């Protein structure tokens, strides 16, 4: 975009056909996944049987395909400018690892006091910070791509270090202090580390090597004008494939228990509104500019549902209420964050006097 004052509709009109109609494709993928899970009752067993360790191979492939093109776009030679922005890094750490889990904990207990399985599932979702889909939402909203990559990497490191401790705090210690009853979460640091290494480490390494080798061989102009346009659509294909598989895993459960799904959805809607809106305005107030305020908002509001689902399934089982809460997550997150992409683009007017970074 040549100017930060360009109307949101002009930005959206400049997107590719795939990007412009992303909500349509996502809704279709959700419907296809739900239908597939309903029509093929044995599909869950088949998908669960195809694993590498404890990770479902179809889900892993979809995530890798989704992550690589976005990380291949990152200009890694600009990362120093991002890590030097202490306001951005400090704000992100506070929002993701202090406020985010606390907000989800509070909402889970407020909305689901009588449904402990779903409540536990939502608290696990609140602990699983963004490492996947947020890169796509940030890209569509014209956020700072390099900043998003750094914050995603930072969240990944913190997940390995802090997930188990925070799970113990929010699922055992804090409820006890408050006189509430909640079961403890038992998961090793390696269980989480392996998911992070696969879902983020592999595509991050591939994206970095692609740019370094591509620019060295053919130059930056060729890499960004010829190579990236060809690989870019793979991210959306991977996203849609992943959504189909995730919803197929518990399609029958979701369609047969709409009331439970609605109750799980309410705290999620409140969570996304509070986290995204508060983070976006916080970025504006501390002077981050549109691009980094947008990145701050999406990285704070997004969650790693794939990790949450993996942990819930591994600890409580594939048919558990905890796993269902994780699966319902993207059903709510995807359309809400797509809508917030348009809200973010419309909100560029709040930063009208600020220059747009190249």
PASE-701553 format. One record per residue (C-alpha): x, y, z; residue in three letters. Coordinates in steps of 0.1 Angstrom, whole numbers, plus 5000, padded with zeros to 4 digits. Example, Ala and Ser with C-alpha at 12.3 -4.5 7.8 and 13.67 -1.06 7.14 Angstrom:
REM PASE-701553
X:5123 | Y:4955 | Z:5078 | res:Ala
X:5137 | Y:4989 | Z:5071 | res:Ser
REM end
This chain:
REM PASE-701553
X:5000 | Y:5000 | Z:5000 | res:Unk
X:5013 | Y:5034 | Z:4991 | res:Unk
X:4995 | Y:5052 | Z:5020 | res:Unk
X:4982 | Y:5043 | Z:5054 | res:Unk
X:4951 | Y:5064 | Z:5047 | res:Unk
X:4939 | Y:5041 | Z:5019 | res:Unk
X:4904 | Y:5029 | Z:5025 | res:Unk
X:4901 | Y:4993 | Z:5038 | res:Unk
X:4881 | Y:4984 | Z:5007 | res:Unk
X:4910 | Y:4994 | Z:4985 | res:Unk
X:4933 | Y:4972 | Z:5004 | res:Unk
X:4909 | Y:4943 | Z:5002 | res:Unk
X:4904 | Y:4948 | Z:4965 | res:Unk
X:4942 | Y:4944 | Z:4960 | res:Unk
X:4941 | Y:4909 | Z:4976 | res:Unk
X:4942 | Y:4878 | Z:4954 | res:Unk
X:4910 | Y:4860 | Z:4947 | res:Unk
X:4919 | Y:4834 | Z:4973 | res:Unk
X:4926 | Y:4860 | Z:5000 | res:Unk
X:4895 | Y:4881 | Z:4991 | res:Unk
X:4871 | Y:4852 | Z:4995 | res:Unk
X:4889 | Y:4836 | Z:5024 | res:Unk
X:4858 | Y:4836 | Z:5046 | res:Unk
X:4839 | Y:4817 | Z:5020 | res:Unk
X:4866 | Y:4791 | Z:5015 | res:Unk
X:4870 | Y:4786 | Z:5053 | res:Unk
X:4832 | Y:4782 | Z:5059 | res:Unk
X:4832 | Y:4756 | Z:5030 | res:Unk
X:4862 | Y:4738 | Z:5046 | res:Unk
X:4844 | Y:4737 | Z:5080 | res:Unk
X:4812 | Y:4723 | Z:5064 | res:Unk
X:4832 | Y:4698 | Z:5044 | res:Unk
X:4850 | Y:4686 | Z:5075 | res:Unk
X:4818 | Y:4683 | Z:5096 | res:Unk
X:4801 | Y:4665 | Z:5067 | res:Unk
X:4830 | Y:4642 | Z:5062 | res:Unk
X:4831 | Y:4633 | Z:5099 | res:Unk
X:4794 | Y:4627 | Z:5099 | res:Unk
X:4793 | Y:4605 | Z:5068 | res:Unk
X:4824 | Y:4585 | Z:5076 | res:Unk
X:4821 | Y:4574 | Z:5112 | res:Unk
X:4854 | Y:4554 | Z:5110 | res:Unk
X:4874 | Y:4584 | Z:5098 | res:Unk
X:4885 | Y:4594 | Z:5133 | res:Unk
X:4901 | Y:4560 | Z:5138 | res:Unk
X:4918 | Y:4561 | Z:5104 | res:Unk
X:4932 | Y:4596 | Z:5110 | res:Unk
X:4944 | Y:4587 | Z:5145 | res:Unk
X:4961 | Y:4556 | Z:5132 | res:Unk
X:4983 | Y:4576 | Z:5109 | res:Unk
X:5008 | Y:4592 | Z:5133 | res:Unk
X:5044 | Y:4601 | Z:5138 | res:Unk
X:5048 | Y:4595 | Z:5175 | res:Unk
X:5017 | Y:4612 | Z:5190 | res:Unk
X:5011 | Y:4637 | Z:5162 | res:Unk
X:4985 | Y:4630 | Z:5136 | res:Unk
X:5003 | Y:4629 | Z:5102 | res:Unk
X:4975 | Y:4646 | Z:5082 | res:Unk
X:4973 | Y:4675 | Z:5106 | res:Unk
X:5011 | Y:4678 | Z:5107 | res:Unk
X:5013 | Y:4679 | Z:5069 | res:Unk
X:4986 | Y:4706 | Z:5067 | res:Unk
X:5003 | Y:4728 | Z:5093 | res:Unk
X:5037 | Y:4724 | Z:5076 | res:Unk
X:5022 | Y:4734 | Z:5042 | res:Unk
X:5004 | Y:4763 | Z:5058 | res:Unk
X:5034 | Y:4777 | Z:5077 | res:Unk
X:5062 | Y:4774 | Z:5051 | res:Unk
X:5050 | Y:4801 | Z:5025 | res:Unk
X:5044 | Y:4827 | Z:5052 | res:Unk
X:5078 | Y:4821 | Z:5068 | res:Unk
X:5095 | Y:4821 | Z:5034 | res:Unk
X:5083 | Y:4857 | Z:5029 | res:Unk
X:5100 | Y:4870 | Z:5060 | res:Unk
X:5130 | Y:4894 | Z:5053 | res:Unk
X:5152 | Y:4879 | Z:5079 | res:Unk
X:5178 | Y:4907 | Z:5075 | res:Unk
X:5153 | Y:4930 | Z:5092 | res:Unk
X:5147 | Y:4910 | Z:5123 | res:Unk
X:5172 | Y:4931 | Z:5143 | res:Unk
X:5150 | Y:4961 | Z:5140 | res:Unk
X:5121 | Y:4941 | Z:5155 | res:Unk
X:5140 | Y:4926 | Z:5184 | res:Unk
X:5153 | Y:4961 | Z:5192 | res:Unk
X:5117 | Y:4974 | Z:5198 | res:Unk
X:5114 | Y:4968 | Z:5235 | res:Unk
X:5079 | Y:4983 | Z:5236 | res:Unk
X:5067 | Y:4956 | Z:5212 | res:Unk
X:5084 | Y:4927 | Z:5228 | res:Unk
X:5075 | Y:4937 | Z:5264 | res:Unk
X:5039 | Y:4943 | Z:5254 | res:Unk
X:5036 | Y:4910 | Z:5236 | res:Unk
X:5051 | Y:4890 | Z:5266 | res:Unk
X:5027 | Y:4907 | Z:5290 | res:Unk
X:4996 | Y:4902 | Z:5268 | res:Unk
X:5005 | Y:4866 | Z:5258 | res:Unk
X:5018 | Y:4851 | Z:5290 | res:Unk
X:5002 | Y:4872 | Z:5318 | res:Unk
X:4969 | Y:4886 | Z:5305 | res:Unk
X:4959 | Y:4860 | Z:5279 | res:Unk
X:4959 | Y:4829 | Z:5302 | res:Unk
X:4943 | Y:4849 | Z:5330 | res:Unk
X:4915 | Y:4863 | Z:5308 | res:Unk
X:4907 | Y:4828 | Z:5294 | res:Unk
X:4908 | Y:4813 | Z:5330 | res:Unk
X:4883 | Y:4839 | Z:5342 | res:Unk
X:4860 | Y:4836 | Z:5312 | res:Unk
X:4860 | Y:4798 | Z:5314 | res:Unk
X:4849 | Y:4799 | Z:5351 | res:Unk
X:4823 | Y:4826 | Z:5344 | res:Unk
X:4807 | Y:4809 | Z:5315 | res:Unk
X:4813 | Y:4772 | Z:5323 | res:Unk
X:4811 | Y:4768 | Z:5361 | res:Unk
X:4791 | Y:4735 | Z:5358 | res:Unk
X:4811 | Y:4720 | Z:5329 | res:Unk
X:4845 | Y:4711 | Z:5341 | res:Unk
X:4857 | Y:4692 | Z:5310 | res:Unk
X:4850 | Y:4721 | Z:5286 | res:Unk
X:4863 | Y:4746 | Z:5312 | res:Unk
X:4896 | Y:4727 | Z:5314 | res:Unk
X:4898 | Y:4725 | Z:5276 | res:Unk
X:4894 | Y:4763 | Z:5273 | res:Unk
X:4920 | Y:4769 | Z:5299 | res:Unk
X:4944 | Y:4747 | Z:5279 | res:Unk
X:4935 | Y:4768 | Z:5248 | res:Unk
X:4944 | Y:4800 | Z:5267 | res:Unk
X:4978 | Y:4786 | Z:5275 | res:Unk
X:4986 | Y:4776 | Z:5239 | res:Unk
X:4998 | Y:4808 | Z:5224 | res:Unk
X:4998 | Y:4815 | Z:5187 | res:Unk
X:5023 | Y:4799 | Z:5164 | res:Unk
X:5004 | Y:4791 | Z:5132 | res:Unk
X:4973 | Y:4807 | Z:5117 | res:Unk
X:4981 | Y:4841 | Z:5132 | res:Unk
X:5008 | Y:4846 | Z:5105 | res:Unk
X:4981 | Y:4844 | Z:5078 | res:Unk
X:4957 | Y:4869 | Z:5096 | res:Unk
X:4986 | Y:4893 | Z:5102 | res:Unk
X:4997 | Y:4891 | Z:5066 | res:Unk
X:4961 | Y:4898 | Z:5053 | res:Unk
X:4958 | Y:4927 | Z:5077 | res:Unk
X:4991 | Y:4942 | Z:5064 | res:Unk
X:5008 | Y:4938 | Z:5097 | res:Unk
X:5045 | Y:4937 | Z:5102 | res:Unk
X:5056 | Y:4903 | Z:5089 | res:Unk
X:5090 | Y:4902 | Z:5104 | res:Unk
X:5076 | Y:4913 | Z:5138 | res:Unk
X:5050 | Y:4885 | Z:5136 | res:Unk
X:5077 | Y:4860 | Z:5129 | res:Unk
X:5098 | Y:4871 | Z:5159 | res:Unk
X:5068 | Y:4871 | Z:5182 | res:Unk
X:5057 | Y:4837 | Z:5170 | res:Unk
X:5092 | Y:4824 | Z:5176 | res:Unk
X:5092 | Y:4840 | Z:5211 | res:Unk
X:5059 | Y:4824 | Z:5219 | res:Unk
X:5072 | Y:4791 | Z:5208 | res:Unk
X:5101 | Y:4793 | Z:5232 | res:Unk
X:5079 | Y:4804 | Z:5260 | res:Unk
X:5055 | Y:4775 | Z:5253 | res:Unk
X:5083 | Y:4750 | Z:5258 | res:Unk
X:5094 | Y:4767 | Z:5291 | res:Unk
X:5062 | Y:4779 | Z:5306 | res:Unk
X:5033 | Y:4757 | Z:5294 | res:Unk
X:5036 | Y:4730 | Z:5320 | res:Unk
X:5041 | Y:4755 | Z:5348 | res:Unk
X:5012 | Y:4776 | Z:5338 | res:Unk
X:4990 | Y:4746 | Z:5334 | res:Unk
X:4998 | Y:4736 | Z:5369 | res:Unk
X:4991 | Y:4771 | Z:5381 | res:Unk
X:4958 | Y:4776 | Z:5364 | res:Unk
X:4944 | Y:4740 | Z:5366 | res:Unk
X:4955 | Y:4732 | Z:5401 | res:Unk
X:4971 | Y:4759 | Z:5423 | res:Unk
X:4949 | Y:4789 | Z:5414 | res:Unk
X:4915 | Y:4771 | Z:5417 | res:Unk
X:4926 | Y:4758 | Z:5451 | res:Unk
X:4935 | Y:4793 | Z:5463 | res:Unk
X:4901 | Y:4805 | Z:5451 | res:Unk
X:4882 | Y:4776 | Z:5466 | res:Unk
X:4874 | Y:4760 | Z:5432 | res:Unk
X:4878 | Y:4724 | Z:5422 | res:Unk
X:4899 | Y:4716 | Z:5391 | res:Unk
X:4920 | Y:4686 | Z:5380 | res:Unk
X:4957 | Y:4691 | Z:5374 | res:Unk
X:4973 | Y:4689 | Z:5339 | res:Unk
X:5001 | Y:4665 | Z:5336 | res:Unk
X:5022 | Y:4669 | Z:5305 | res:Unk
X:5060 | Y:4669 | Z:5300 | res:Unk
X:5081 | Y:4697 | Z:5286 | res:Unk
X:5092 | Y:4673 | Z:5258 | res:Unk
X:5055 | Y:4666 | Z:5248 | res:Unk
X:5052 | Y:4703 | Z:5241 | res:Unk
X:5087 | Y:4709 | Z:5227 | res:Unk
X:5082 | Y:4682 | Z:5200 | res:Unk
X:5050 | Y:4699 | Z:5187 | res:Unk
X:5068 | Y:4733 | Z:5186 | res:Unk
X:5099 | Y:4719 | Z:5169 | res:Unk
X:5078 | Y:4702 | Z:5142 | res:Unk
X:5050 | Y:4728 | Z:5136 | res:Unk
X:5073 | Y:4758 | Z:5137 | res:Unk
X:5109 | Y:4747 | Z:5136 | res:Unk
X:5107 | Y:4728 | Z:5103 | res:Unk
X:5089 | Y:4754 | Z:5082 | res:Unk
X:5110 | Y:4782 | Z:5098 | res:Unk
X:5142 | Y:4765 | Z:5088 | res:Unk
X:5128 | Y:4758 | Z:5053 | res:Unk
X:5116 | Y:4794 | Z:5049 | res:Unk
X:5149 | Y:4809 | Z:5060 | res:Unk
X:5169 | Y:4786 | Z:5037 | res:Unk
X:5146 | Y:4793 | Z:5008 | res:Unk
X:5152 | Y:4831 | Z:5011 | res:Unk
X:5189 | Y:4828 | Z:5017 | res:Unk
X:5196 | Y:4804 | Z:4989 | res:Unk
X:5170 | Y:4819 | Z:4965 | res:Unk
X:5184 | Y:4855 | Z:4969 | res:Unk
X:5220 | Y:4843 | Z:4967 | res:Unk
X:5213 | Y:4824 | Z:4935 | res:Unk
X:5188 | Y:4848 | Z:4917 | res:Unk
X:5186 | Y:4880 | Z:4937 | res:Unk
X:5159 | Y:4895 | Z:4959 | res:Unk
X:5138 | Y:4909 | Z:4930 | res:Unk
X:5134 | Y:4874 | Z:4914 | res:Unk
X:5127 | Y:4858 | Z:4948 | res:Unk
X:5100 | Y:4882 | Z:4958 | res:Unk
X:5084 | Y:4888 | Z:4923 | res:Unk
X:5087 | Y:4853 | Z:4909 | res:Unk
X:5092 | Y:4826 | Z:4936 | res:Unk
X:5069 | Y:4839 | Z:4964 | res:Unk
X:5038 | Y:4844 | Z:4942 | res:Unk
X:5041 | Y:4808 | Z:4932 | res:Unk
X:5044 | Y:4794 | Z:4967 | res:Unk
X:5022 | Y:4819 | Z:4985 | res:Unk
X:4988 | Y:4801 | Z:4977 | res:Unk
X:5001 | Y:4769 | Z:4994 | res:Unk
X:4996 | Y:4786 | Z:5028 | res:Unk
X:4958 | Y:4789 | Z:5022 | res:Unk
X:4956 | Y:4754 | Z:5007 | res:Unk
X:4973 | Y:4741 | Z:5039 | res:Unk
X:4950 | Y:4762 | Z:5061 | res:Unk
X:4919 | Y:4748 | Z:5044 | res:Unk
X:4931 | Y:4713 | Z:5044 | res:Unk
X:4939 | Y:4715 | Z:5082 | res:Unk
X:4905 | Y:4729 | Z:5089 | res:Unk
X:4888 | Y:4700 | Z:5071 | res:Unk
X:4908 | Y:4675 | Z:5090 | res:Unk
X:4903 | Y:4691 | Z:5124 | res:Unk
X:4866 | Y:4693 | Z:5120 | res:Unk
X:4863 | Y:4658 | Z:5106 | res:Unk
X:4880 | Y:4645 | Z:5138 | res:Unk
X:4849 | Y:4654 | Z:5159 | res:Unk
X:4824 | Y:4663 | Z:5133 | res:Unk
X:4797 | Y:4639 | Z:5147 | res:Unk
X:4802 | Y:4653 | Z:5182 | res:Unk
X:4799 | Y:4689 | Z:5171 | res:Unk
X:4768 | Y:4684 | Z:5151 | res:Unk
X:4750 | Y:4663 | Z:5177 | res:Unk
X:4757 | Y:4687 | Z:5206 | res:Unk
X:4750 | Y:4722 | Z:5194 | res:Unk
X:4740 | Y:4734 | Z:5228 | res:Unk
X:4774 | Y:4725 | Z:5242 | res:Unk
X:4792 | Y:4741 | Z:5212 | res:Unk
X:4772 | Y:4773 | Z:5218 | res:Unk
X:4783 | Y:4774 | Z:5255 | res:Unk
X:4819 | Y:4769 | Z:5246 | res:Unk
X:4816 | Y:4796 | Z:5219 | res:Unk
X:4805 | Y:4823 | Z:5242 | res:Unk
X:4837 | Y:4827 | Z:5263 | res:Unk
X:4858 | Y:4823 | Z:5231 | res:Unk
X:4839 | Y:4852 | Z:5215 | res:Unk
X:4844 | Y:4873 | Z:5246 | res:Unk
X:4881 | Y:4863 | Z:5247 | res:Unk
X:4889 | Y:4873 | Z:5211 | res:Unk
X:4871 | Y:4906 | Z:5215 | res:Unk
X:4888 | Y:4916 | Z:5247 | res:Unk
X:4923 | Y:4904 | Z:5236 | res:Unk
X:4923 | Y:4918 | Z:5201 | res:Unk
X:4906 | Y:4951 | Z:5209 | res:Unk
X:4927 | Y:4958 | Z:5240 | res:Unk
X:4959 | Y:4949 | Z:5222 | res:Unk
X:4952 | Y:4970 | Z:5191 | res:Unk
X:4944 | Y:5000 | Z:5212 | res:Unk
X:4974 | Y:4994 | Z:5235 | res:Unk
X:4997 | Y:4994 | Z:5204 | res:Unk
X:4982 | Y:5027 | Z:5194 | res:Unk
X:4986 | Y:5043 | Z:5228 | res:Unk
X:5023 | Y:5033 | Z:5232 | res:Unk
X:5031 | Y:5045 | Z:5197 | res:Unk
X:5038 | Y:5013 | Z:5178 | res:Unk
X:5022 | Y:5024 | Z:5146 | res:Unk
X:4996 | Y:5005 | Z:5125 | res:Unk
X:5017 | Y:4976 | Z:5113 | res:Unk
X:5031 | Y:4966 | Z:5147 | res:Unk
X:4999 | Y:4974 | Z:5166 | res:Unk
X:4981 | Y:4950 | Z:5142 | res:Unk
X:5008 | Y:4924 | Z:5147 | res:Unk
X:5005 | Y:4928 | Z:5185 | res:Unk
X:4967 | Y:4924 | Z:5184 | res:Unk
X:4967 | Y:4893 | Z:5163 | res:Unk
X:4995 | Y:4876 | Z:5181 | res:Unk
X:4978 | Y:4883 | Z:5214 | res:Unk
X:4943 | Y:4872 | Z:5203 | res:Unk
X:4953 | Y:4841 | Z:5184 | res:Unk
X:4958 | Y:4807 | Z:5199 | res:Unk
X:4976 | Y:4775 | Z:5189 | res:Unk
X:4946 | Y:4753 | Z:5188 | res:Unk
X:4966 | Y:4725 | Z:5172 | res:Unk
X:4988 | Y:4723 | Z:5203 | res:Unk
X:4958 | Y:4726 | Z:5226 | res:Unk
X:4940 | Y:4698 | Z:5208 | res:Unk
X:4972 | Y:4676 | Z:5208 | res:Unk
X:4976 | Y:4682 | Z:5246 | res:Unk
X:4939 | Y:4676 | Z:5253 | res:Unk
X:4938 | Y:4644 | Z:5232 | res:Unk
X:4970 | Y:4631 | Z:5247 | res:Unk
X:4961 | Y:4637 | Z:5283 | res:Unk
X:4923 | Y:4632 | Z:5283 | res:Unk
X:4915 | Y:4612 | Z:5251 | res:Unk
X:4902 | Y:4619 | Z:5217 | res:Unk
X:4865 | Y:4617 | Z:5227 | res:Unk
X:4869 | Y:4639 | Z:5258 | res:Unk
X:4852 | Y:4672 | Z:5265 | res:Unk
X:4886 | Y:4688 | Z:5268 | res:Unk
X:4894 | Y:4678 | Z:5232 | res:Unk
X:4860 | Y:4690 | Z:5220 | res:Unk
X:4866 | Y:4724 | Z:5235 | res:Unk
X:4899 | Y:4725 | Z:5215 | res:Unk
X:4882 | Y:4715 | Z:5183 | res:Unk
X:4854 | Y:4741 | Z:5187 | res:Unk
X:4881 | Y:4767 | Z:5191 | res:Unk
X:4889 | Y:4772 | Z:5154 | res:Unk
X:4852 | Y:4770 | Z:5145 | res:Unk
X:4850 | Y:4803 | Z:5164 | res:Unk
X:4885 | Y:4817 | Z:5159 | res:Unk
X:4886 | Y:4815 | Z:5121 | res:Unk
X:4856 | Y:4836 | Z:5112 | res:Unk
X:4861 | Y:4860 | Z:5141 | res:Unk
X:4898 | Y:4867 | Z:5132 | res:Unk
X:4889 | Y:4869 | Z:5095 | res:Unk
X:4863 | Y:4896 | Z:5105 | res:Unk
X:4890 | Y:4913 | Z:5126 | res:Unk
X:4912 | Y:4915 | Z:5095 | res:Unk
X:4887 | Y:4938 | Z:5080 | res:Unk
X:4882 | Y:4957 | Z:5113 | res:Unk
X:4920 | Y:4962 | Z:5114 | res:Unk
X:4922 | Y:4974 | Z:5078 | res:Unk
X:4893 | Y:4999 | Z:5085 | res:Unk
X:4912 | Y:5010 | Z:5117 | res:Unk
X:4941 | Y:5022 | Z:5096 | res:Unk
X:4925 | Y:5057 | Z:5098 | res:Unk
X:4935 | Y:5058 | Z:5135 | res:Unk
X:4971 | Y:5059 | Z:5123 | res:Unk
X:4965 | Y:5083 | Z:5094 | res:Unk
X:4995 | Y:5106 | Z:5102 | res:Unk
X:5020 | Y:5077 | Z:5105 | res:Unk
X:5042 | Y:5066 | Z:5076 | res:Unk
X:5038 | Y:5031 | Z:5063 | res:Unk
X:5070 | Y:5010 | Z:5065 | res:Unk
X:5083 | Y:4994 | Z:5033 | res:Unk
REM end
